[in-house]
């Protein structure tokens, strides 16, 4: 399993916007009991990425990017492999 945490600062504003938009429009993404607008969801995810409470993860095998909360247990394994 080759997955990497990608620093947000390495992406252009355009690329980051595309990653966030794809993530928030993906089926199964949960934002709680109250549905938020796409603009609100975008701002929430971008703020979490900027403040470090969420991270971008790239999977070499599937060639996909995902966003995880920084304290997600799966990231402990990633950080242990780097």
Secondary structure, DSSP 8 states (H G I E B T S, - for coil): --EEEE-GGGS-HHHHHHHHHHHHHSTT----SS---HHHHHHHHHHHHHHTSEEEEEETTTTEEEEEETT-HHHHHHHHH-
